[in-house]
């Protein structure tokens, strides 16, 4: 049964004419029980999410697929109303391996296609985790095959820097529709966001809450957005949480965001951001929290060829 109270989520148009909901449900977790992934997806779809984001590396595609298929069977949504994203991991960057990796992902999902398939990182590893130095241009040829085979409706990248994106666009046959990377009030990424938009590549924000949602000891002392009085007052003005404010900031910049949560109330809250609008001055205030801090520096990849940071 459809939830008529669920908010209608606006979409952004991709360069190939397809549409992507501007808020998606992220599903990455360092530690979570398998059932939590399925439950989060079910709660998300019930709340009105139509964009679900995962990756083969997350190890949760089976549970994410269960959540999606349960809601399709219930008649709450149809497959074509959903936008499902997954990503190819660094050990499957050889051209032939890309197609096989997506076929394996689809088998885990029990779906016929994904709406968006991304190269998770521009760098690659072999089965031992060592640098494979496979050129992402080769990987992209495999990505293009997934579209030609009908396994992916759209393809894109994640964590690509400006130079890597430019180089890919010069050599591709099918253009990447999106670049997913970390953007939030403490890592505003204006330069990369503007560059993507100029190229008609949609910038998509992961870790969109930045230091608001992180409680790790190494972040103590730099998590000003959690404690800043002006930011708190702004949230009170609109009757919203700091997290909702951060998400609204991204949406107003035209950046789709994929917040993750495994708490029902927060999953619903993260979607409740379409009934207010920040002024130009308030947008500047949120901008002022930028400290160019990466919550996801991917230091384990830093010695690999094509490491993007």
VEXFI-909700 format. One record per residue: residue number from 0; z, y, x of N, C-alpha, C in turn. Coordinates in steps of 0.05 Angstrom, whole numbers, plus 32768, in hexadecimal, padded with zeros to 4 digits. Example, Ala and Ser with C-alpha at 12.3 -4.5 7.8 and 13.67 -1.06 7.14 Angstrom:
PT  i  nc3  nc2  nc1  cac3  cac2  cac1  cc3  cc2  cc1
PT  0  809C  7F8E  8108  809C  7FA6  80F6  809C  7FBE  8108
PT  1  808E  7FD3  8101  808F  7FEB  8111  809D  8001  8102
END
This chain:
PT  i  nc3  nc2  nc1  cac3  cac2  cac1  cc3  cc2  cc1
PT  0  8000  7FE8  8011  8000  8000  8000  8000  8019  8011
PT  1  7FEF  802C  800B  7FEC  8044  801C  8003  8057  8018
PT  2  800C  8064  802E  8021  8078  802D  8015  8094  8027
PT  3  8016  809C  800E  8009  80B6  8007  8018  80CE  8012
PT  4  8031  80C9  801C  8041  80DF  8027  803B  80E3  8045
PT  5  802D  80D0  8052  8027  80D2  806E  8015  80E9  8074
PT  6  801B  80F9  8089  800A  8110  8090  7FEE  8107  8098
PT  7  7FDB  8118  8090  7FBF  8113  8099  7FBC  811F  80B4
PT  8  7FB5  810E  80C7  7FB3  8117  80E3  7F96  8121  80E9
PT  9  7F94  813B  80F2  7F79  8145  80F8  7F6D  8135  810F
PT  10  7F52  8137  8112  7F44  8129  8127  7F35  813D  8139
PT  11  7F2F  8134  8151  7F1C  8143  8163  7F02  8134  8165
PT  12  7EED  8142  8167  7ED3  8135  8169  7ECD  812F  8186
PT  13  7EC5  8116  818C  7EBD  810E  81A7  7EA0  8115  81AB
PT  14  7E97  8115  81C4  7E7C  811E  81CB  7E66  810B  81BF
PT  15  7E6E  80F2  81B8  7E5B  80E0  81AC  7E5B  80E1  818D
PT  16  7E6A  80F5  8182  7E6A  80F9  8165  7E80  80EA  8157
PT  17  7E8E  80D8  8164  7EA4  80CA  8157  7EBD  80DC  8157
PT  18  7ED1  80D4  8147  7EE9  80E5  8144  7F02  80D6  814E
PT  19  7F14  80E5  815B  7F2D  80DA  8164  7F44  80EA  8158
PT  20  7F57  80DC  814B  7F6E  80EA  8140  7F7D  80F8  8157
PT  21  7F86  8111  8151  7F91  8122  8166  7FAE  811A  816F
PT  22  7FBB  8109  815F  7FD4  80FE  8168  7FD2  80DF  8166
PT  23  7FD9  80D1  817B  7FD9  80B4  817C  7FF4  80A9  8183
PT  24  7FF8  8090  817E  8011  8083  8184  800F  8075  819F
PT  25  801E  807E  81B3  801F  8072  81CD  8030  8059  81CC
PT  26  802B  8045  81DC  803A  802C  81DA  8044  8022  81F5
PT  27  8044  8033  8209  804E  802A  8224  806C  802B  8224
PT  28  8078  8016  8230  8095  8016  8234  809B  8006  824D
PT  29  80AE  8011  825D  80B6  8001  8275  80C5  7FE8  826C
PT  30  80D6  7FEB  8258  80E5  7FD4  824E  80E5  7FD5  822F
PT  31  80DB  7FC0  8223  80DC  7FBE  8206  80D8  7FA1  81FE
PT  32  80E4  7F99  81E8  80E0  7F7E  81DE  80C4  7F7D  81D1
PT  33  80B7  7F66  81D3  809C  7F64  81C7  809A  7F6D  81AA
PT  34  80AF  7F66  819B  80AF  7F6D  817E  80AF  7F8B  817A
PT  35  80BA  7F9A  818D  80BB  7FB7  818A  80A0  7FC4  818A
PT  36  808D  7FB9  8199  8072  7FC4  8199  8065  7FC0  817E
PT  37  8067  7FA8  8173  805B  7FA3  8158  8068  7FB5  8144
PT  38  8083  7FB7  8145  8091  7FC8  8131  8089  7FE5  8133
PT  39  8087  7FEF  814C  8080  800B  814F  8064  8011  8144
PT  40  8051  7FFF  8148  8036  8002  813E  8037  8002  811F
PT  41  8046  7FF0  8114  8047  7FEE  80F6  8054  8008  80EB
PT  42  806A  8011  80F7  8077  802A  80EE  8063  8041  80F1
PT  43  8055  8041  8107  8042  8056  810D  802C  8058  80F8
PT  44  8020  8042  80F1  800B  8041  80DD  8016  8049  80C2
PT  45  802E  8040  80BB  803B  8048  80A2  8040  8066  80A1
PT  46  8046  8072  80B8  804C  808E  80BA  8033  80A0  80B8
PT  47  801C  8094  80BD  8003  80A3  80BC  7FF3  80A4  80D6
PT  48  7FFD  8096  80EB  7FED  8095  8104  7FD4  8084  80FF
PT  49  7FBE  808D  810A  7FA5  807E  8108  7F99  8079  8124
PT  50  7FA7  8083  8138  7F9E  8080  8154  7FB5  8071  8163
PT  51  7FAE  805A  816D  7FC2  8049  817C  7FB8  8046  8198
PT  52  7FC9  804C  81AC  7FC1  804B  81C8  7FD1  8036  81D7
PT  53  7FC3  8025  81E5  7FD0  8011  81F6  7FBF  800C  820F
PT  54  7FC5  7FF7  821E  7FB6  7FF0  8237  7FBB  7FD3  823D
PT  55  7FA9  7FC6  824B  7FAD  7FAA  8253  7FC6  7FA9  8265
PT  56  7FCA  7FBD  8275  7FE1  7FBD  8288  7FFC  7FBE  8279
PT  57  7FFC  7FC8  8261  8016  7FCA  8253  8021  7FAF  824A
PT  58  800F  7F9B  8249  8017  7F80  8241  8020  7F7D  8224
PT  59  8016  7F8F  8213  801F  7F8F  81F7  8008  7F8D  81E3
PT  60  7FF0  7F87  81EC  7FD8  7F87  81DA  7FDB  7F73  81C4
PT  61  7FE8  7F5C  81C9  7FEC  7F48  81B3  7FFC  7F54  819D
PT  62  8013  7F61  81A4  8025  7F6C  8191  8019  7F85  8182
PT  63  800B  7F95  8192  7FFD  7FAC  8186  7FE9  7FA2  8171
PT  64  7FDA  7F8E  8179  7FC6  7F82  8166  7FD3  7F77  814D
PT  65  7FEA  7F6A  8151  7FF9  7F5F  813A  8000  7F76  8126
PT  66  800B  7F8C  8131  8012  7FA2  8120  7FFA  7FAD  8111
PT  67  7FE4  7FB1  811F  7FCB  7FBB  8113  7FC2  7FA8  80FD
PT  68  7FC0  7F8E  8103  7FB5  7F7B  80F0  7FC7  7F77  80D8
PT  69  7FE1  7F79  80DD  7FF4  7F77  80C6  7FEF  7F8D  80B1
PT  70  7FEB  7FA5  80BB  7FE7  7FBC  80A9  7FCB  7FBB  809C
PT  71  7FB7  7FB0  80AA  7F9D  7FAC  809E  7F9F  7F98  8087
PT  72  7FAD  7F81  808D  7FB0  7F6C  8078  7FBF  7F77  8060
PT  73  7FD3  7F88  8064  7FE2  7F94  804E  7FD1  7FA7  803E
PT  74  7FBA  7FB0  8049  7FA9  7FC3  803A  7FB2  7FE0  803F
PT  75  7FC4  7FE4  8052  7FCD  8000  8057  7FB6  8010  8065
PT  76  7FA7  8002  8076  7F90  800F  8084  7F79  7FFB  8086
PT  77  7F62  8006  808B  7F4B  7FF4  8092  7F46  7FF8  80B0
PT  78  7F38  7FE5  80BC  7F33  7FE7  80D9  7F25  8000  80E0
PT  79  7F11  8009  80D0  7F02  8020  80D7  7F11  803A  80D4
PT  80  7F29  8039  80C8  7F3A  8051  80C6  7F4B  8055  80DF
PT  81  7F4C  8040  80F0  7F5D  8040  8108  7F4C  8047  8121
PT  82  7F5A  8053  8134  7F4D  8059  814E  7F5F  804C  8163
PT  83  7F54  8036  816F  7F64  8026  8182  7F59  802B  819E
PT  84  7F6C  8032  81B0  7F65  8037  81CC  7F72  8022  81DE
PT  85  7F64  8017  81F1  7F70  8007  8206  7F62  800E  8221
PT  86  7F6D  8002  8237  7F63  800A  8251  7F60  7FF2  8263
PT  87  7F4D  7FF4  8275  7F48  7FDF  8289  7F5A  7FE4  82A1
PT  88  7F67  7FCF  82AB  7F7A  7FD3  82C1  7F6B  7FD2  82DC
PT  89  7F7A  7FDA  82F1  7F6E  7FDE  830C  7F63  7FC5  8319
PT  90  7F6C  7FAE  8310  7F62  7F95  831C  7F49  7F8A  830E
PT  91  7F3E  7F99  82FC  7F25  7F91  82EE  7F0F  7FA6  82F1
PT  92  7F0D  7FB2  8308  7EFA  7FC8  830B  7EDE  7FC0  8313
PT  93  7EDA  7FA6  831B  7EBF  7F9D  8321  7EAF  7F9E  8307
PT  94  7E95  7FA4  8308  7E85  7FA8  82F0  7E88  7F91  82DC
PT  95  7E85  7F78  82E5  7E86  7F61  82D2  7EA2  7F5E  82C7
PT  96  7EB7  7F65  82D6  7ED2  7F61  82CE  7EDA  7F73  82B7
PT  97  7ECD  7F8A  82B5  7ED4  7F9E  82A0  7ECF  7F92  8284
PT  98  7EB8  7F87  8281  7EB1  7F7B  8267  7EC3  7F64  8260
PT  99  7EC9  7F53  8273  7EDA  7F3C  826F  7EF6  7F45  8267
PT  100  7F00  7F5A  8275  7F1A  7F65  826F  7F1D  7F6F  8252
PT  101  7F08  7F7D  8249  7F09  7F86  822D  7F07  7F6F  821A
PT  102  7EF7  7F5B  8220  7EF6  7F44  820E  7F11  7F37  820B
PT  103  7F20  7F35  8222  7F3B  7F2A  8221  7F4E  7F3C  8211
PT  104  7F4B  7F56  8214  7F5C  7F68  8204  7F56  7F65  81E7
PT  105  7F3D  7F63  81DF  7F35  7F60  81C3  7F40  7F45  81B8
PT  106  7F40  7F30  81C8  7F4B  7F16  81BF  7F69  7F19  81BA
PT  107  7F76  7F29  81CB  7F93  7F2D  81C7  7F98  7F3D  81AE
PT  108  7F88  7F52  81A9  7F8A  7F63  8191  7F83  7F54  8178
PT  109  7F71  7F40  817B  7F63  7F34  8164  7F53  7F49  8155
PT  110  7F44  7F59  8165  7F32  7F6D  815A  7F16  7F69  8166
PT  111  7F02  7F73  8158  7EE7  7F70  8161  7EDE  7F86  8175
PT  112  7EEB  7F9D  8174  7EE4  7FB3  8186  7EFC  7FC6  8189
PT  113  7EFA  7FD7  819E  7F0D  7FED  81A0  7EFD  8007  819C
PT  114  7F0B  801B  8193  7EFE  8035  818F  7EFA  8044  81A9
PT  115  7F0D  8040  81BC  7F0B  804D  81D6  7F15  803B  81EC
PT  116  7F05  8038  8200  7F0C  8027  8217  7F0C  803A  8230
PT  117  7F22  803A  823E  7F26  804C  8255  7F29  803D  826F
PT  118  7F1F  8049  8285  7F27  8040  82A0  7F43  804C  82A4
PT  119  7F57  803A  82A8  7F73  8043  82A9  7F78  8056  82C1
PT  120  7F6D  804F  82D8  7F70  805F  82F0  7F55  805D  8300
PT  121  7F4E  8071  830F  7F35  8070  831E  7F37  805D  8336
PT  122  7F4F  8055  833E  7F52  8043  8355  7F54  8026  834C
PT  123  7F4F  8014  835F  7F4E  7FF7  8359  7F5D  7FE6  836D
PT  124  7F65  7FCE  8364  7F73  7FBB  8375  7F67  7F9F  8372
PT  125  7F6C  7F8E  8386  7F64  7F72  8383  7F7A  7F62  8377
PT  126  7F77  7F48  8375  7F8B  7F37  8368  7FA6  7F37  8377
PT  127  7FA6  7F3F  8390  7FBF  7F41  839F  7FCC  7F5D  839D
PT  128  7FBF  7F6E  838E  7FC9  7F8A  838C  7FC2  7F9C  83A2
PT  129  7FAF  7F93  83B4  7FA6  7FA3  83CA  7F8F  7FB4  83C2
PT  130  7F89  7FC9  83D1  7F73  7FDB  83CB  7F58  7FCC  83CB
PT  131  7F4B  7FCE  83B4  7F31  7FC1  83B1  7F1A  7FD5  83B7
PT  132  7F20  7FEF  83B5  7F0D  8004  83BB  7EF3  8002  83AC
PT  133  7EF5  7FF8  8393  7EDC  7FF6  8383  7ED6  8012  8378
PT  134  7EBE  801B  837C  7EB6  8035  8372  7EB7  8036  8354
PT  135  7EC5  804A  8349  7EC7  804C  832C  7EAC  804F  831E
PT  136  7E97  8056  832E  7E7C  8058  8322  7E72  803B  831B
PT  137  7E7B  8028  832B  7E74  800C  8325  7E83  8004  830C
PT  138  7E9D  800B  830B  7EAE  8004  82F4  7EA1  8010  82DA
PT  139  7E97  8028  82DD  7E8B  8035  82C5  7E73  8027  82BA
PT  140  7E64  8019  82CC  7E4D  800A  82C2  7E57  7FF3  82B0
PT  141  7E6E  7FE7  82B7  7E7A  7FD3  82A5  7E83  7FDF  828B
PT  142  7E8E  7FF8  828D  7E97  8006  8275  7E80  800B  8262
PT  143  7E69  8013  826D  7E51  8018  825D  7E48  7FFE  824F
PT  144  7E4B  7FE8  825D  7E43  7FCE  8251  7E54  7FC8  8238
PT  145  7E6E  7FD0  8239  7E7F  7FCA  8221  7E75  7FD9  8209
PT  146  7E69  7FF1  820D  7E5D  7FFF  81F6  7E44  7FF1  81ED
PT  147  7E33  7FEA  8200  7E1A  7FDD  81F9  7E1E  7FC2  81EB
PT  148  7E34  7FB5  81F1  7E3B  7F9B  81E4  7E4A  7F9F  81C9
PT  149  7E50  7FB7  81C3  7E5F  7FBC  81A9  7E7D  7FB7  81AB
PT  150  7E87  7FB3  81C3  7EA4  7FAD  81C6  7EB5  7FC7  81C6
PT  151  7EA9  7FDD  81CD  7EB6  7FF7  81CD  7EA4  800C  81C0
PT  152  7EAF  801C  81AE  7E9F  8030  81A1  7E9B  8048  81B3
PT  153  7EB0  804E  81C3  7EAF  8065  81D6  7EBD  805C  81F0
PT  154  7EB6  8069  8206  7EC2  8063  8220  7ECB  807D  822D
PT  155  7EDF  807B  823E  7EE9  8092  824C  7EF9  808A  8264
PT  156  7F08  809D  826F  7F18  8098  8287  7F35  80A3  8283
PT  157  7F46  809C  8296  7F61  80A6  8296  7F68  80AC  82B3
PT  158  7F77  80C1  82B6  7F82  80C9  82D1  7F6C  80D0  82E5
PT  159  7F55  80D9  82DB  7F3F  80E2  82ED  7F44  8100  82F3
PT  160  7F40  8108  830C  7F42  8124  8313  7F27  8131  830F
PT  161  7F25  814B  8314  7F0C  815A  830E  7EF4  8150  831E
PT  162  7EF8  814A  8338  7EE2  8141  8349  7ED8  8126  8340
PT  163  7EEB  8114  8339  7EE3  80F9  8330  7ED4  80FB  8316
PT  164  7EDD  810C  8304  7ECF  810F  82EA  7EB3  811A  82EE
PT  165  7EB0  812E  82FF  7E96  813A  8305  7E83  8125  8310
PT  166  7E8D  8116  8323  7E7C  8101  8330  7E73  80EC  831C
PT  167  7E86  80E4  830A  7E7F  80D0  82F6  7E69  80DB  82E3
PT  168  7E6C  80F3  82DB  7E59  80FF  82C8  7E3D  8102  82D4
PT  169  7E3C  8105  82EE  7E21  8106  82FC  7E13  80EC  82FC
PT  170  7E22  80D6  82FB  7E16  80BB  82FF  7E16  80A9  82E6
PT  171  7E22  80B2  82D0  7E25  80A0  82B9  7E0D  80A0  82A7
PT  172  7E0A  808B  8298  7DF6  808A  8282  7E03  8091  8268
PT  173  7E1A  8086  8263  7E2A  808C  824B  7E41  809E  8255
PT  174  7E44  80B5  8249  7E58  80C9  8252  7E74  80C1  8249
PT  175  7E88  80C5  825A  7EA4  80C1  8251  7EAB  80D5  823C
PT  176  7EB8  80CC  8227  7EBF  80DF  8211  7EDA  80EC  8215
PT  177  7EEB  80DF  8226  7F07  80E8  8229  7F11  80E3  8245
PT  178  7F25  80F3  824D  7F34  80EF  8266  7F51  80F1  825E
PT  179  7F5F  80DA  8260  7F7C  80DA  8258  7F8D  80DE  8271
PT  180  7F9E  80F3  8271  7FAF  80F8  8288  7FC8  8105  827E
PT  181  7FDC  8108  8290  7FF5  8114  8289  7FF3  8132  8284
PT  182  7FFB  813A  826C  7FFC  8157  8265  8015  815B  8254
PT  183  8025  816F  825A  803D  8175  824B  8047  8191  8254
PT  184  805C  819B  8248  8065  81B7  824F  806E  81BA  826C
PT  185  8075  81A4  827A  807D  81A6  8296  8066  819E  82A9
PT  186  804F  8197  829D  8037  8191  82AD  801F  819A  829B
PT  187  801A  81B3  829B  8007  81BF  8287  7FEA  81B9  828C
PT  188  7FE3  81B5  82A6  7FC8  81AB  82AD  7FB1  81BC  82A2
PT  189  7FB5  81D6  82A1  7FA0  81E8  8296  7F85  81E4  82A3
PT  190  7F84  81E2  82BE  7F6B  81E0  82CC  7F5B  81C7  82C5
PT  191  7F69  81B0  82C5  7F5B  8197  82BE  7F54  8196  82A1
PT  192  7F65  81A0  828F  7F5F  81A0  8273  7F46  81B1  826E
PT  193  7F45  81C9  8279  7F2E  81DB  8276  7F15  81CE  8281
PT  194  7F17  81C1  8298  7F00  81B4  82A4  7EF5  819E  8292
PT  195  7F07  818E  8287  7EFE  8179  8274  7EEF  8184  825C
PT  196  7EFB  8199  8251  7EEF  81A6  8239  7ED3  81B1  823F
PT  197  7ED1  81BD  8257  7EB7  81C8  825F  7EA2  81B2  8261
PT  198  7EAA  819A  8267  7E98  8183  826A  7E95  8173  824F
PT  199  7EA1  817D  823A  7EA2  816F  8220  7EAF  8154  8222
PT  200  7EC3  8152  8234  7ED3  813A  8236  7EEF  8141  822B
PT  201  7EF8  8133  8216  7F11  813A  8209  7F29  8133  821B
PT  202  7F3A  8147  8221  7F52  8141  8230  7F67  8135  821D
PT  203  7F73  811E  8224  7F87  8111  8213  7FA1  8110  8223
PT  204  7FB7  8118  8216  7FD0  811A  8225  7FE2  8101  8221
PT  205  7FE7  80F4  8238  7FFD  80E0  8237  8016  80EC  8243
PT  206  802D  80E0  823E  8047  80EB  8244  8048  8108  823A
PT  207  8041  810D  8221  803E  8128  8217  8058  8137  8214
PT  208  806F  8129  8215  8089  8137  8213  8095  813C  822E
PT  209  8088  8132  8243  8091  8138  825E  80AE  8132  8262
PT  210  80BC  8146  826D  80D9  8142  8274  80EB  8143  825C
PT  211  80E1  8149  8244  80F2  8149  822C  80FB  812D  8227
PT  212  80E9  811A  822A  80EF  80FE  8221  80F9  80ED  8238
PT  213  80FA  80F8  8250  8102  80E7  8267  8120  80EC  826E
PT  214  812E  80D7  8273  814B  80DA  8279  8151  80CE  8295
PT  215  813D  80CB  82A5  8141  80BE  82BF  8150  80D1  82D2
PT  216  8161  80C6  82E3  8172  80D7  82F4  8163  80EA  8306
PT  217  814B  80E1  830F  813B  80F3  8321  8131  810C  8314
PT  218  8132  810D  82F9  8129  8125  82EB  813F  8139  82E5
PT  219  8158  8132  82EA  816E  8144  82E4  816B  815D  82F5
PT  220  816E  8174  82E8  816B  818D  82F6  8150  819B  82F2
PT  221  813C  818B  82EB  8122  8197  82E6  8119  8194  82C9
PT  222  812B  8188  82B8  8124  8184  829C  812C  819C  828B
PT  223  8123  81B4  8294  812B  81CD  8288  8122  81CF  826A
PT  224  810C  81C3  8264  8102  81C5  8248  8115  81B8  8234
PT  225  8125  81A5  823E  8139  8198  822D  8151  81AA  8227
PT  226  8156  81BD  8239  816F  81CD  8237  816A  81EA  8234
PT  227  8151  81F4  8238  814C  8210  8236  8152  821C  821B
PT  228  8161  8232  821A  8169  823D  8200  8152  8248  81F0
PT  229  813F  8256  81FE  8129  8262  81EF  8118  824C  81E2
PT  230  8115  8236  81F0  8105  8220  81E4  8114  8214  81CC
PT  231  812E  8212  81CF  813F  8208  81B9  813E  821A  81A1
PT  232  813E  8234  81A6  813D  8248  8190  8122  8246  8182
PT  233  810D  8242  8191  80F2  8240  8186  80F0  8227  8173
PT  234  80FC  8211  817C  80FC  81F9  816C  810B  81FE  8152
PT  235  8122  820C  8154  8132  8212  813C  8123  8224  8129
PT  236  8114  8237  8134  8105  824A  8123  80F2  823B  8110
PT  237  80E6  8225  811A  80D3  8216  8109  80E0  81FE  80FC
PT  238  80FA  81FA  8101  8107  81E2  80F6  80FC  81C8  8102
PT  239  80F5  81CA  811C  80E9  81B2  8129  80FA  81AA  8142
PT  240  80F4  8193  814D  8101  818B  8165  80F2  8195  817D
PT  241  80FE  8194  8195  80F0  819C  81AD  80D7  818B  81B2
PT  242  80D9  8171  81AB  80C2  815F  81AF  80AB  8168  819C
PT  243  80B1  816E  8183  809C  8177  8171  808F  8191  817B
PT  244  809F  81A2  8187  8095  81BB  8192  8081  81B6  81A8
PT  245  8089  81A3  81BA  8078  819C  81D1  805D  8190  81C7
PT  246  805E  817F  81B3  8046  8173  81A8  8034  8188  819B
PT  247  8041  819A  818C  8032  81AF  817E  8023  81C1  8193
PT  248  8030  81C6  81A9  8024  81D6  81BF  800A  81C9  81C9
PT  249  800B  81AE  81CC  7FF3  81A0  81D6  7FDD  81A0  81C1
PT  250  7FE4  819C  81A8  7FD1  819B  8192  7FC2  81B6  8190
PT  251  7FD2  81CC  8193  7FC6  81E7  8191  7FB4  81ED  81A9
PT  252  7FB7  81DE  81BF  7FA5  81E1  81D5  7F8D  81CF  81D2
PT  253  7F8B  81C0  81BC  7F75  81AF  81B6  7F76  8195  81C6
PT  254  7F8E  818C  81CD  7F92  8174  81DD  7F9E  815E  81CC
PT  255  7F8F  8149  81C6  7F9C  8132  81B8  7FB3  8127  81C9
PT  256  7FC9  811F  81BB  7FE1  8116  81C9  7FE8  80FA  81BF
PT  257  7FF4  80EA  81D1  7FFC  80CF  81C9  8019  80CA  81D0
PT  258  802B  80D6  81C0  8048  80D2  81C5  804F  80B5  81BE
PT  259  8062  80AA  81CD  806B  808F  81C8  8088  808F  81BE
PT  260  808F  807E  81AC  80AB  807A  81A4  80AD  805F  8197
PT  261  80C5  8054  8199  80CB  803A  818B  80E1  803E  8176
PT  262  80E5  8058  816F  80F9  805F  815B  80EA  8069  8142
PT  263  80EF  805E  812B  80E0  8065  8113  80E1  8082  810D
PT  264  80F8  808E  810E  80FB  80AB  8107  80EB  80BC  811A
PT  265  80EB  80B5  8134  80DC  80C5  8148  80BE  80C2  8145
PT  266  80B6  80A9  813F  8099  80A4  813A  8090  80B6  8124
PT  267  809F  80B8  810E  8098  80C9  80F8  8099  80E6  80FF
PT  268  80AE  80EE  810E  80B2  810A  8117  809B  8114  8127
PT  269  8091  8103  813A  807C  810B  814C  8062  8111  813E
PT  270  805F  8108  8125  8047  810E  8115  804B  8126  8103
PT  271  8063  812F  8101  8069  8145  80EE  8067  8160  80FD
PT  272  804F  8166  8106  804B  817E  8116  8034  8190  810C
PT  273  802B  818A  80F3  8014  8198  80E9  801A  81AE  80D5
PT  274  8034  81B3  80D1  803C  81C7  80BD  8047  81E1  80C9
PT  275  8042  81E5  80E3  804A  81FF  80EF  8037  8205  8106
PT  276  8037  821E  810F  8025  8226  8124  8033  8239  8137
PT  277  8031  8234  8151  803D  8246  8165  802C  825F  8169
PT  278  8039  8275  816D  802A  828E  8173  8020  828E  8190
PT  279  800F  82A1  8196  8005  82A3  81B2  801B  82A6  81C6
PT  280  802F  82B7  81BE  8046  82BB  81D0  8057  82A2  81D4
PT  281  805A  8293  81BE  8069  827A  81BF  805B  8265  81D0
PT  282  8040  8265  81CE  8031  8253  81DF  8035  825A  81FD
PT  283  8036  8274  8202  803B  827D  821E  8057  8274  8228
PT  284  806A  8276  8215  8085  826D  821C  8085  8250  8225
PT  285  8078  823F  8215  8077  8222  821C  8069  821E  8236
PT  286  8053  822D  823A  8044  822C  8253  8056  8232  826B
PT  287  806A  8244  8267  807B  824D  827D  808D  8237  8288
PT  288  808F  8221  827A  80A0  820B  8284  8092  81FA  8299
PT  289  8078  8200  829E  8069  81EF  82B1  8076  81F0  82CD
PT  290  807B  81D8  82D8  8084  81D6  82F4  8073  81C3  8303
PT  291  805B  81BC  82F8  8049  81A9  8305  8057  818F  830D
PT  292  8068  8186  82FB  8077  816D  8301  806B  8155  82F2
PT  293  8064  8141  8301  8059  8128  82F6  806F  8114  82F0
PT  294  8071  810C  82D6  8083  80F6  82CF  8076  80DC  82D8
PT  295  805B  80DB  82DB  804D  80C3  82E2  803C  80C9  82FC
PT  296  8049  80CA  8313  803B  80D0  832C  802B  80B8  8337
PT  297  8031  80A0  832C  8022  8087  8334  8023  8084  8353
PT  298  803A  8088  835E  803D  8087  837C  8036  806B  8387
PT  299  8038  8056  8376  8031  803B  837F  8013  8039  8385
PT  300  8003  804C  837B  7FE6  804B  837F  7FDD  805E  8394
PT  301  7FEF  806D  83A0  7FE6  8084  83B1  7FD7  807C  83CA
PT  302  7FD9  8064  83D3  7FCA  805C  83EB  7FAE  804F  83E4
PT  303  7FA8  804F  83CB  7F8E  8043  83C2  7F77  8057  83C3
PT  304  7F5F  804D  83C9  7F47  805E  83C8  7F44  8068  83AB
PT  305  7F3D  8081  83A8  7F39  808F  838F  7F53  8096  8380
PT  306  7F6A  8094  838E  7F83  809E  8382  7F7E  80BB  837A
PT  307  7F84  80C2  8361  7F7B  80DC  8356  7F8C  80F5  835C
PT  308  7FA6  80F0  8365  7FB7  8107  8368  7FBB  810F  8386
END
